Amino acid sequence: MPITTTRMKAVSLSVSLALAGILVGCNQNDSDAPIVKDDAYYRAQAETMVARLTLAEKLDLLSGPGYGSANGAVNVKQDVAGVAGYINGVSRSADGIDIPALKLADGPAGLRISANRDDDSATYHATAWPIGSLLASSWDVELVESVGEAMGDEVRQYGVDILLAPGMNIQRNPLNGRNFEYYSEDPLLTGKMGAAMVNGVESNGVGTTIKHFFGNNSETNRNQINDIGEPRTFREIYLRGFQIAVDEAQPWAIMTSYNKVNGTYVNERRDAVTEVLRDEWQFDGLVMSDWFAGDVANNAYKQVLAGQDLIEPGNVKEQLQQSIDHGDLSEAKVTEAAIHILTQVMKSPSYSQLAVSNSPDLTAHAALARQAGAESMVLLRNEAAAMPIAATSKVASFGINQINTYKGGTGSGDVNATGTTTIAQGLASRFPVNGALQSYYGDFYEANKVYHEGQFGSKGFYSCTEAAVGPELTGLIATAASEQDVAVISLGRQAGEGADRSNSKGDYLLGDDETALIDAVSNAFHAQGKKVVVVLNVNGVIDTAEWSHKVDGILLAYMAGQETGHAVADVLSGAVNPSGKLAQSFPQSYASVPSSTSFPGEDTDGDGEPDDLYYNEGIYVGYRYYSTFDKAVSYPFGFGLSYTSFGYTSPAIASNTLADGAAGSIVLTATITNTGGVAGKEAAQVYITAPEVKLKKPTIELKAFAKTKQLTPGATEQLSFTIPASILASFDEASNQWILEPGSYSAYISPSSDVSATTPVTFKLSKEIVVSNTTAGALALPSGVDAATVTTVTK
């Protein structure tokens, strides 16, 4: 039988008490026993309420009212400028029914609302947090949950009900323009980070929307692209993170993706939305569309039939009514969707009509953003202890990105923050800096910056080409090499929603002027026996193989939000010992990426846009591919250096109940010791090599991880890793089952996915164990498509 989720999510006491006083038409409890306001309670209240609504009112709930404005939305109270959309309310004063509209706002990196409002002199800034890729690089679920708590506080205090985040798609290919919103190439890390964020945000009595369910792993022609892959591929890689988040956090909502899967839009697939999500995983929240997703203009009813509840930003009420009139859609399906929606509505601050304070502690949140950014950054290279840089060292800062520092990506991932601390500002706050260089780059930026209009309701951004190494800059480099102690070169990349990146100079590859800058600075400073450090303020993976050997240190900062400059300086100075590790592999070249030949898809109709995107590598995504097929990488998944060192000892199996079946697990332990001279944290990872009986498998797969507390030199901590049978299992398409195969398993407790120097602990299973049964034929390849032509990377 399917795995079931028993976790119940409760809202805050204040919300519960407020709800108790205003629920309309609810049965009152006359006993002294307190009312337990869990999901079952809210569903019962929703069923009672929906029974009182007309068909037209129920259709209002299902139909989003518009984009970017409350005009046309039903029963909006305490509106918030800049939200992405609404869930219609119901107002029937004669019967005492007063269901306020809910407000839905972006953002994966923080609440995206307008900072300014008509006829209002106040500002309503939100905190721009580190992007998803950076937070995942912390490998610290407690840190991510604390960020979620603070983010959710802003959602609540600004009067928003549901956050359209977090993004949880897999970073299948490094050129996906939206990778910055997502966590990892690995589904376990993705799921754990997503669950932590959901639990943190929702602790404030507001909702989250995990997205984009599923397969939105590219942006090119995203509204039409057809992902073609085997069911096992989708279940083990692209759905697994969502399943973990549902199991561990039960979010209020899930957003379906734009794309098709095996020929049908995801939001029209009953097997995905109902049979997998609701029946197998026991998801009990609401399912909404992405904005304008699917064939909404003609076949909105198909989304409701599939099990999707809310169509955004819809305006499909009349169309749905016609579908009912024509017999294509039943009122019973509409009622079912309305119950799902209203169950979540009744938890919300708007339904409770709670007062809006508009007063989050942005100062405290900025401090947390700075901490999270610094602790998550990944030290990729540190030859001869180039870092940390002594506080008295004179720093020469190069690169236009020190001025044009990116806090986050574009589109729905943008945040209207108070500002961004640039890398130049951060360095100046920590070190004596070369003022002539900062003035040069500041002037160059003002003369050459280019403004790009915002998309999808976001504000625009500036880009600027790198300054050419001409006579003036050459002179500045020579002077700096003789007068300053260390060089810092900042390189940046911007990308966002609606477009993918390219394997070209100035994007995945360094531009000619960037290469020339690294060469000129490195030659000049190395001639003086001085170090050169590169800071990567990037939205995703870029090539490092062509130039990393020319510099002494590389700090992968990604985009750390509004405090990026301070966080970078904290790490460079050693005020924070970097403890981040890669949540995605850095390949040696783009050509070595297993999906490089299929991304972003194949144009089959000659219109210049890709139509079919074959998931040719199957389950061998990222490190699963590089480790299985022995492909060299620049930096492996899970890798990250520190200013100290750590030892791993005493790996052991603490308990093994896998023979008990679906409820079983294996618990591993290991002792981590700080063997260096600086206090620091270590993220330890567990990779499993499983036997191959019926199923081929990657050589190693991440199955657990944990992070130590701050360990002083010589200190130790024993970490414990619990791996449930459901996480250890593989999917068998032939039997439609998640199974554990019999044989010998090896568990590597390792500092990264490079387990070559790690001695494993082993355990055995004497027989096959069925963990769960699934829906027969779900997500099957289209008729006439052979698996061998789709999955070309095989063992």
BALUMMAR-888979 format. One record per residue (C-alpha): x, y, z; residue number from 1; residue in three letters. Coordinates in steps of 0.25 Angstrom, whole numbers. Layout:
// residues N
X  Y  Z  NUM  ALA
...
//
This chain:
// residues 795
0  0  0  1  MET
5  14  -2  2  PRO
13  21  8  3  ILE
4  30  17  4  THR
7  43  23  5  THR
2  45  38  6  THR
8  58  41  7  ARG
-2  69  45  8  MET
1  83  44  9  LYS
-4  93  54  10  ALA
-4  108  53  11  VAL
-1  118  64  12  SER
-9  119  76  13  LEU
-13  133  73  14  SER
-18  129  59  15  VAL
-26  117  66  16  SER
-32  126  76  17  LEU
-36  137  66  18  ALA
-42  126  57  19  LEU
-50  120  68  20  ALA
-57  134  69  21  GLY
-61  136  55  22  ILE
-63  123  48  23  LEU
-77  124  42  24  VAL
-87  112  42  25  GLY
-78  103  50  26  CYS
-82  94  61  27  ASN
-78  99  74  28  GLN
-72  89  84  29  ASN
-80  90  97  30  ASP
-70  82  105  31  SER
-58  87  113  32  ASP
-48  79  104  33  ALA
-40  89  96  34  PRO
-42  88  81  35  ILE
-30  82  73  36  VAL
-29  91  61  37  LYS
-21  81  52  38  ASP
-23  78  37  39  ASP
-35  69  40  40  ALA
-42  80  48  41  TYR
-40  91  36  42  TYR
-45  81  26  43  ARG
-58  78  34  44  ALA
-60  93  35  45  GLN
-58  95  20  46  ALA
-68  83  17  47  GLU
-78  90  25  48  THR
-76  104  19  49  MET
-75  98  4  50  VAL
-88  92  6  51  ALA
-94  106  8  52  ARG
-88  112  -4  53  LEU
-95  113  -18  54  THR
-88  107  -30  55  LEU
-84  121  -35  56  ALA
-77  124  -22  57  GLU
-70  111  -22  58  LYS
-65  114  -36  59  LEU
-60  127  -31  60  ASP
-51  120  -22  61  LEU
-46  111  -33  62  LEU
-43  123  -42  63  SER
-32  133  -39  64  GLY
-37  147  -41  65  PRO
-25  153  -49  66  GLY
-11  157  -49  67  TYR
-4  169  -42  68  GLY
-16  176  -37  69  SER
-28  173  -28  70  ALA
-37  178  -38  71  ASN
-48  168  -40  72  GLY
-44  160  -27  73  ALA
-55  156  -18  74  VAL
-56  161  -4  75  ASN
-41  167  -3  76  VAL
-38  172  11  77  LYS
-25  179  15  78  GLN
-19  178  1  79  ASP
-4  177  0  80  VAL
2  184  -12  81  ALA
11  176  -21  82  GLY
5  162  -18  83  VAL
5  152  -29  84  ALA
-9  148  -28  85  GLY
-21  145  -20  86  TYR
-31  134  -16  87  ILE
-45  139  -18  88  ASN
-53  140  -5  89  GLY
-68  140  -3  90  VAL
-77  151  2  91  SER
-92  148  5  92  ARG
-96  157  17  93  SER
-110  152  17  94  ALA
-105  139  21  95  ASP
-93  143  30  96  GLY
-83  137  20  97  ILE
-71  146  20  98  ASP
-59  139  14  99  ILE
-48  149  11  100  PRO
-39  147  -2  101  ALA
-25  142  1  102  LEU
-13  149  -4  103  LYS
-2  141  -11  104  LEU
13  146  -12  105  ALA
25  142  -18  106  ASP
37  139  -14  107  GLY
48  128  -13  108  PRO
58  138  -7  109  ALA
49  146  1  110  GLY
35  153  1  111  LEU
33  160  -12  112  ARG
23  172  -10  113  ILE
24  186  -15  114  SER
32  195  -6  115  ALA
24  207  -9  116  ASN
9  209  -9  117  ARG
0  220  -14  118  ASP
-3  231  -5  119  ASP
6  226  5  120  ASP
20  231  9  121  SER
24  219  17  122  ALA
33  208  10  123  THR
30  193  11  124  TYR
43  187  9  125  HIS
46  172  11  126  ALA
59  164  14  127  THR
66  159  1  128  ALA
71  146  6  129  TRP
82  137  0  130  PRO
77  129  -12  131  ILE
73  115  -11  132  GLY
86  109  -17  133  SER
94  116  -6  134  LEU
85  112  6  135  LEU
85  98  1  136  ALA
101  99  1  137  SER
100  101  16  138  SER
95  86  18  139  TRP
89  92  30  140  ASP
74  89  32  141  VAL
73  97  45  142  GLU
79  109  39  143  LEU
70  108  27  144  VAL
58  107  36  145  GLU
62  119  44  146  SER
63  127  31  147  VAL
49  121  28  148  GLY
44  126  41  149  GLU
49  140  39  150  ALA
43  140  24  151  MET
30  135  29  152  GLY
30  146  40  153  ASP
31  157  29  154  GLU
20  149  21  155  VAL
11  150  33  156  ARG
14  164  37  157  GLN
12  170  23  158  TYR
-2  163  22  159  GLY
1  152  12  160  VAL
-5  139  14  161  ASP
2  129  5  162  ILE
17  130  0  163  LEU
19  124  -14  164  LEU
32  117  -10  165  ALA
41  110  -8  166  PRO
45  105  -22  167  GLY
49  91  -22  168  MET
53  87  -36  169  ASN
65  79  -39  170  ILE
77  86  -45  171  GLN
78  76  -56  172  ARG
87  85  -65  173  ASN
96  96  -61  174  PRO
90  105  -72  175  LEU
76  106  -66  176  ASN
74  121  -64  177  GLY
65  118  -51  178  ARG
75  109  -44  179  ASN
78  120  -34  180  PHE
64  118  -28  181  GLU
66  103  -27  182  TYR
74  96  -16  183  TYR
82  84  -23  184  SER
84  74  -33  185  GLU
81  64  -22  186  ASP
66  60  -18  187  PRO
69  57  -4  188  LEU
76  70  -1  189  LEU
65  77  -9  190  THR
54  71  -1  191  GLY
61  73  13  192  LYS
64  88  10  193  MET
50  90  5  194  GLY
44  83  17  195  ALA
52  92  26  196  ALA
48  105  19  197  MET
33  100  19  198  VAL
33  97  34  199  ASN
40  110  37  200  GLY
31  119  29  201  VAL
18  112  33  202  GLU
22  113  48  203  SER
16  127  46  204  ASN
2  123  43  205  GLY
4  126  28  206  VAL
5  116  16  207  GLY
16  112  6  208  THR
15  107  -8  209  THR
25  97  -12  210  ILE
28  98  -27  211  LYS
28  95  -39  212  HIS
22  81  -38  213  PHE
29  75  -47  214  PHE
40  75  -58  215  GLY
41  90  -59  216  ASN
57  88  -60  217  ASN
58  98  -72  218  SER
52  112  -76  219  GLU
53  111  -91  220  THR
39  110  -97  221  ASN
35  106  -83  222  ARG
20  107  -86  223  ASN
21  97  -97  224  GLN
33  88  -94  225  ILE
30  73  -93  226  ASN
39  66  -84  227  ASP
40  52  -88  228  ILE
46  41  -79  229  GLY
44  28  -72  230  GLU
35  27  -59  231  PRO
47  23  -51  232  ARG
54  35  -55  233  THR
43  44  -51  234  PHE
40  37  -38  235  ARG
55  35  -33  236  GLU
60  49  -37  237  ILE
50  59  -40  238  TYR
38  55  -31  239  LEU
46  50  -19  240  ARG
49  64  -13  241  GLY
35  68  -14  242  PHE
31  55  -7  243  GLN
41  57  4  244  ILE
35  71  7  245  ALA
21  66  7  246  VAL
25  55  17  247  ASP
33  64  26  248  GLU
25  77  25  249  ALA
12  76  18  250  GLN
11  90  12  251  PRO
-2  97  10  252  TRP
0  97  -5  253  ALA
7  91  -17  254  ILE
8  99  -30  255  MET
8  90  -43  256  THR
19  94  -54  257  SER
17  100  -68  258  TYR
23  88  -76  259  ASN
17  75  -81  260  LYS
22  61  -77  261  VAL
21  50  -87  262  ASN
12  58  -96  263  GLY
2  64  -85  264  THR
2  76  -77  265  TYR
6  73  -63  266  VAL
-7  80  -58  267  ASN
-15  71  -67  268  GLU
-9  58  -62  269  ARG
-18  51  -52  270  ARG
-7  41  -50  271  ASP
2  52  -45  272  ALA
-7  61  -37  273  VAL
-17  51  -31  274  THR
-11  37  -32  275  GLU
3  40  -28  276  VAL
2  53  -20  277  LEU
-11  51  -12  278  ARG
-13  36  -12  279  ASP
1  31  -11  280  GLU
7  42  -3  281  TRP
-5  46  5  282  GLN
-4  61  1  283  PHE
-16  69  8  284  ASP
-13  83  3  285  GLY
-18  91  -9  286  LEU
-12  89  -23  287  VAL
-11  102  -31  288  MET
-6  104  -45  289  SER
6  113  -49  290  ASP
2  126  -55  291  TRP
-5  124  -69  292  PHE
0  110  -69  293  ALA
-5  99  -78  294  GLY
-16  100  -88  295  ASP
-24  109  -79  296  VAL
-31  117  -90  297  ALA
-38  104  -96  298  ASN
-37  93  -86  299  ASN
-37  98  -72  300  ALA
-47  87  -68  301  TYR
-36  77  -70  302  LYS
-28  83  -59  303  GLN
-39  81  -49  304  VAL
-42  67  -54  305  LEU
-27  64  -52  306  ALA
-29  68  -37  307  GLY
-24  82  -38  308  GLN
-32  92  -29  309  ASP
-28  106  -33  310  LEU
-25  112  -46  311  ILE
-17  124  -46  312  GLU
-19  135  -50  313  PRO
-30  128  -57  314  GLY
-42  137  -59  315  ASN
-48  123  -64  316  VAL
-61  124  -56  317  LYS
-70  125  -68  318  GLU
-62  114  -76  319  GLN
-63  104  -64  320  LEU
-78  107  -64  321  GLN
-79  104  -79  322  GLN
-71  91  -76  323  SER
-81  87  -66  324  ILE
-93  91  -75  325  ASP
-87  82  -86  326  HIS
-85  70  -77  327  GLY
-69  71  -77  328  ASP
-68  74  -62  329  LEU
-77  71  -51  330  SER
-81  79  -39  331  GLU
-75  69  -30  332  ALA
-61  71  -35  333  LYS
-63  86  -33  334  VAL
-68  83  -19  335  THR
-56  75  -16  336  GLU
-46  85  -21  337  ALA
-54  96  -13  338  ALA
-52  88  0  339  ILE
-37  87  -3  340  HIS
-36  102  -5  341  ILE
-45  106  7  342  LEU
-38  96  16  343  THR
-25  105  15  344  GLN
-32  118  14  345  VAL
-38  115  28  346  MET
-24  115  34  347  LYS
-20  128  28  348  SER
-18  142  35  349  PRO
-28  148  25  350  SER
-39  138  29  351  TYR
-36  141  43  352  SER
-36  156  40  353  GLN
-24  158  48  354  LEU
-18  172  49  355  ALA
-6  175  40  356  VAL
6  181  47  357  SER
15  184  35  358  ASN
27  184  45  359  SER
36  172  43  360  PRO
50  174  50  361  ASP
57  176  37  362  LEU
70  179  45  363  THR
70  166  52  364  ALA
67  159  39  365  HIS
78  166  31  366  ALA
88  160  42  367  ALA
82  146  40  368  LEU
83  148  25  369  ALA
98  152  26  370  ARG
100  140  35  371  GLN
93  130  26  372  ALA
100  135  14  373  GLY
114  134  20  374  ALA
112  121  26  375  GLU
107  115  13  376  SER
118  120  4  377  MET
127  109  -2  378  VAL
142  111  -2  379  LEU
147  104  -14  380  LEU
162  107  -15  381  ARG
171  112  -4  382  ASN
186  109  -8  383  GLU
196  112  2  384  ALA
186  118  12  385  ALA
183  130  3  386  ALA
170  132  12  387  MET
167  136  22  388  PRO
173  150  19  389  ILE
178  157  31  390  ALA
171  169  35  391  ALA
183  178  34  392  THR
185  173  19  393  SER
184  184  9  394  LYS
174  179  -2  395  VAL
173  182  -17  396  ALA
159  179  -22  397  SER
157  177  -36  398  PHE
145  174  -45  399  GLY
133  181  -49  400  ILE
124  172  -40  401  ASN
130  178  -27  402  GLN
121  190  -31  403  ILE
110  183  -39  404  ASN
108  172  -28  405  THR
96  163  -30  406  TYR
88  160  -18  407  LYS
79  150  -25  408  GLY
73  146  -38  409  GLY
62  152  -47  410  THR
48  150  -48  411  GLY
39  144  -37  412  SER
52  142  -29  413  GLY
54  157  -28  414  ASP
52  164  -15  415  VAL
50  179  -12  416  ASN
60  181  -1  417  ALA
65  193  5  418  THR
78  192  -3  419  GLY
90  183  -6  420  THR
103  183  1  421  THR
113  182  -10  422  THR
126  174  -10  423  ILE
134  187  -11  424  ALA
126  192  2  425  GLN
128  179  9  426  GLY
143  179  7  427  LEU
144  194  11  428  ALA
138  191  24  429  SER
148  180  27  430  ARG
161  184  21  431  PHE
169  195  16  432  PRO
166  196  1  433  VAL
171  202  -11  434  ASN
163  215  -13  435  GLY
168  218  -27  436  ALA
163  204  -32  437  LEU
149  206  -25  438  GLN
148  219  -32  439  SER
152  214  -45  440  TYR
142  203  -45  441  TYR
131  212  -39  442  GLY
133  222  -51  443  ASP
134  211  -61  444  PHE
121  205  -56  445  TYR
114  218  -57  446  GLU
118  221  -71  447  ALA
115  207  -76  448  ASN
104  201  -68  449  LYS
92  196  -76  450  VAL
78  195  -70  451  TYR
69  183  -73  452  HIS
54  184  -71  453  GLU
48  175  -61  454  GLY
39  163  -65  455  GLN
28  156  -58  456  PHE
25  168  -49  457  GLY
39  170  -44  458  SER
48  182  -45  459  LYS
59  183  -55  460  GLY
74  181  -52  461  PHE
87  187  -57  462  TYR
98  179  -64  463  SER
112  184  -68  464  CYS
123  178  -77  465  THR
136  176  -70  466  GLU
146  187  -72  467  ALA
157  184  -83  468  ALA
171  183  -78  469  VAL
176  195  -85  470  GLY
187  205  -82  471  PRO
180  212  -70  472  GLU
176  198  -63  473  LEU
189  192  -66  474  THR
196  204  -59  475  GLY
186  202  -47  476  LEU
190  187  -46  477  ILE
204  190  -46  478  ALA
203  200  -35  479  THR
194  191  -27  480  ALA
203  179  -28  481  ALA
215  187  -22  482  SER
207  194  -11  483  GLU
195  185  -7  484  GLN
197  171  0  485  ASP
186  163  -7  486  VAL
177  164  -19  487  ALA
162  160  -19  488  VAL
155  159  -33  489  ILE
140  159  -33  490  SER
133  152  -44  491  LEU
118  152  -46  492  GLY
107  145  -54  493  ARG
92  149  -55  494  GLN
80  141  -60  495  ALA
66  138  -57  496  GLY
52  134  -60  497  GLU
48  132  -74  498  GLY
61  129  -81  499  ALA
73  119  -80  500  ASP
88  122  -80  501  ARG
97  119  -91  502  SER
110  111  -92  503  ASN
118  123  -97  504  SER
128  134  -93  505  LYS
122  144  -83  506  GLY
112  133  -78  507  ASP
117  119  -75  508  TYR
131  122  -79  509  LEU
139  134  -75  510  LEU
138  146  -85  511  GLY
151  150  -92  512  ASP
152  163  -83  513  ASP
150  154  -70  514  GLU
161  145  -75  515  THR
170  156  -78  516  ALA
168  162  -64  517  LEU
171  149  -57  518  ILE
184  148  -65  519  ASP
189  162  -63  520  ALA
186  162  -48  521  VAL
191  148  -45  522  SER
204  151  -53  523  ASN
206  164  -46  524  ALA
203  160  -32  525  PHE
210  146  -33  526  HIS
223  153  -38  527  ALA
223  160  -25  528  GLN
220  147  -17  529  GLY
206  152  -14  530  LYS
193  144  -14  531  LYS
181  146  -23  532  VAL
166  142  -19  533  VAL
154  141  -28  534  VAL
140  143  -22  535  VAL
129  137  -31  536  LEU
116  145  -29  537  ASN
108  136  -39  538  VAL
94  130  -41  539  ASN
99  116  -44  540  GLY
111  108  -48  541  VAL
121  114  -57  542  ILE
134  108  -63  543  ASP
146  108  -54  544  THR
155  98  -61  545  ALA
161  108  -71  546  GLU
166  118  -60  547  TRP
166  112  -46  548  SER
180  109  -47  549  HIS
184  123  -49  550  LYS
179  128  -36  551  VAL
181  124  -21  552  ASP
167  124  -15  553  GLY
153  123  -20  554  ILE
141  127  -12  555  LEU
128  122  -17  556  LEU
118  133  -12  557  ALA
106  130  -21  558  TYR
96  142  -18  559  MET
95  144  -3  560  ALA
84  154  -3  561  GLY
84  168  2  562  GLN
96  166  11  563  GLU
105  159  0  564  THR
117  169  1  565  GLY
117  168  17  566  HIS
116  152  16  567  ALA
127  151  6  568  VAL
136  160  14  569  ALA
133  152  27  570  ASP
138  139  20  571  VAL
150  146  13  572  LEU
154  152  27  573  SER
152  139  35  574  GLY
142  145  44  575  ALA
133  133  38  576  VAL
140  120  35  577  ASN
133  115  22  578  PRO
126  102  24  579  SER
118  102  12  580  GLY
119  90  2  581  LYS
114  89  -12  582  LEU
100  85  -15  583  ALA
103  83  -29  584  GLN
115  77  -37  585  SER
125  86  -44  586  PHE
128  79  -57  587  PRO
141  80  -64  588  GLN
134  85  -76  589  SER
120  87  -81  590  TYR
122  76  -91  591  ALA
124  66  -80  592  SER
110  69  -74  593  VAL
101  57  -78  594  PRO
89  65  -82  595  SER
98  75  -90  596  SER
94  69  -104  597  THR
79  69  -100  598  SER
77  82  -93  599  PHE
69  91  -95  600  PRO
61  82  -105  601  GLY
59  78  -119  602  GLU
51  87  -129  603  ASP
42  77  -135  604  THR
32  86  -143  605  ASP
42  96  -149  606  GLY
37  108  -141  607  ASP
51  111  -135  608  GLY
47  107  -121  609  GLU
50  94  -115  610  PRO
38  85  -113  611  ASP
43  71  -107  612  ASP
53  70  -96  613  LEU
58  56  -95  614  TYR
63  52  -81  615  TYR
74  44  -88  616  ASN
82  42  -75  617  GLU
71  35  -67  618  GLY
74  34  -53  619  ILE
89  38  -55  620  TYR
88  53  -52  621  VAL
100  61  -46  622  GLY
109  53  -37  623  TYR
101  40  -40  624  ARG
107  41  -54  625  TYR
121  46  -51  626  TYR
123  35  -40  627  SER
117  24  -48  628  THR
124  26  -61  629  PHE
137  31  -55  630  ASP
136  45  -61  631  LYS
146  55  -55  632  ALA
140  68  -50  633  VAL
146  81  -46  634  SER
139  80  -32  635  TYR
131  69  -27  636  PRO
117  70  -21  637  PHE
118  72  -6  638  GLY
132  78  -7  639  PHE
136  90  1  640  GLY
149  94  8  641  LEU
150  100  22  642  SER
161  109  29  643  TYR
162  96  39  644  THR
162  81  36  645  SER
153  70  41  646  PHE
155  55  44  647  GLY
145  44  42  648  TYR
146  33  51  649  THR
138  21  57  650  SER
127  19  46  651  PRO
117  9  51  652  ALA
103  4  50  653  ILE
95  7  62  654  ALA
83  0  58  655  SER
77  -7  46  656  ASN
62  -10  45  657  THR
61  -11  30  658  LEU
56  -25  31  659  ALA
43  -19  37  660  ASP
39  -14  23  661  GLY
33  0  20  662  ALA
35  4  35  663  ALA
49  0  36  664  GLY
62  8  36  665  SER
77  8  37  666  ILE
84  17  47  667  VAL
99  20  45  668  LEU
108  28  54  669  THR
122  34  52  670  ALA
131  43  61  671  THR
135  56  55  672  ILE
148  63  61  673  THR
153  77  58  674  ASN
168  74  55  675  THR
172  88  51  676  GLY
174  101  58  677  GLY
162  109  56  678  VAL
147  107  61  679  ALA
138  102  50  680  GLY
126  93  45  681  LYS
126  81  37  682  GLU
115  75  28  683  ALA
117  60  27  684  ALA
110  52  16  685  GLN
105  38  15  686  VAL
106  31  1  687  TYR
101  17  -1  688  ILE
105  7  -11  689  THR
93  -3  -13  690  ALA
93  -17  -19  691  PRO
88  -18  -34  692  GLU
79  -30  -35  693  VAL
67  -26  -44  694  LYS
71  -11  -45  695  LEU
83  -4  -49  696  LYS
87  7  -40  697  LYS
97  19  -38  698  PRO
110  15  -32  699  THR
107  24  -20  700  ILE
95  32  -16  701  GLU
93  42  -4  702  LEU
84  36  6  703  LYS
86  45  19  704  ALA
95  56  24  705  PHE
97  64  37  706  ALA
105  76  41  707  LYS
113  78  54  708  THR
111  90  63  709  LYS
123  99  64  710  GLN
135  91  68  711  LEU
147  97  75  712  THR
161  91  71  713  PRO
161  77  77  714  GLY
147  76  80  715  ALA
138  64  75  716  THR
124  62  72  717  GLU
117  49  69  718  GLN
107  50  57  719  LEU
95  41  55  720  SER
89  38  42  721  PHE
76  31  40  722  THR
72  26  27  723  ILE
58  21  26  724  PRO
54  9  16  725  ALA
46  19  8  726  SER
59  27  5  727  ILE
68  15  3  728  LEU
58  9  -7  729  ALA
59  9  -22  730  SER
47  9  -32  731  PHE
44  -4  -40  732  ASP
35  0  -52  733  GLU
32  -14  -55  734  ALA
25  -17  -42  735  SER
21  -2  -39  736  ASN
28  -3  -26  737  GLN
38  4  -17  738  TRP
48  -8  -13  739  ILE
60  -11  -6  740  LEU
68  -22  -13  741  GLU
75  -33  -6  742  PRO
90  -33  -4  743  GLY
102  -25  2  744  SER
101  -10  4  745  TYR
112  -1  6  746  SER
111  12  14  747  ALA
121  23  12  748  TYR
121  34  23  749  ILE
129  44  15  750  SER
133  59  14  751  PRO
128  59  -1  752  SER
123  50  -12  753  SER
138  47  -14  754  ASP
138  34  -6  755  VAL
151  29  -11  756  SER
158  30  2  757  ALA
146  26  11  758  THR
145  12  17  759  THR
131  8  17  760  PRO
122  1  27  761  VAL
114  -11  21  762  THR
101  -17  24  763  PHE
93  -28  16  764  LYS
78  -31  13  765  LEU
75  -46  11  766  SER
62  -44  3  767  LYS
55  -33  -5  768  GLU
47  -23  3  769  ILE
35  -16  -3  770  VAL
34  -2  3  771  VAL
22  2  -4  772  SER
12  0  -16  773  ASN
9  10  -26  774  THR
-1  14  -37  775  THR
1  4  -49  776  ALA
5  11  -61  777  GLY
6  25  -55  778  ALA
15  35  -63  779  LEU
17  24  -74  780  ALA
25  28  -87  781  LEU
15  32  -98  782  PRO
10  21  -107  783  SER
20  17  -118  784  GLY
32  23  -111  785  VAL
43  13  -107  786  ASP
51  14  -94  787  ALA
63  11  -101  788  ALA
62  23  -110  789  THR
59  32  -98  790  VAL
70  28  -88  791  THR
83  27  -95  792  THR
92  28  -83  793  VAL
92  14  -77  794  THR
100  5  -69  795  LYS
//
